[in-house]
């Protein structure tokens, strides 16, 4: 693993580059840095979601996800390094099945919203999809392992399902899309 930061203001990035964990430097607009930033933003948004009232199981799952996302950031920061595994993807699959098991079947598209925690989960979902797109773009330029792509894909699904669970837990329901005909 790369060096831990002991000094934050190093001034080494003043020229528009940033250091990777393997010692190389790339532009701050490099696709690897964009993907890393999107994963960091997702992790920060999950941190905001965690400030709300949540069931302990959801809280524990989100805390584990935050650690996984930090691992994913580490994987992105060190080209050729692997930290996300099929085991972590399988854990998301299991949690997705758990939360989805007792939700009513969707009859219509739903809108982001409802209870504050559910709305925050929707924001996390959209940031997760952006991070996934950034990783796909990076994969066209550099080598990207399969597990991180699978992880982000499953995580966005889980965040969607969690938004439904959080609306239900708050005593509400999904906010359904109302198709307007002949506006």
Protein Blocks (a to p, Z undefined) as FASTA:
>chain_A
ZZddfbfblolmmnopacdfkopacdfkbfklmmmmmmmmmmmmmmmmmmmccdfklmmm
mmmmmmmmmmmmmmmmmghiafbdfklmmmmmmmmmmmmmmgccdfbdcdeedjfklmmm
mmmmmmmmmmmmmmmmmmmmmccdfklmmmmmmmmmmmmmmmmmmmmmnopacdddddde
hZZ
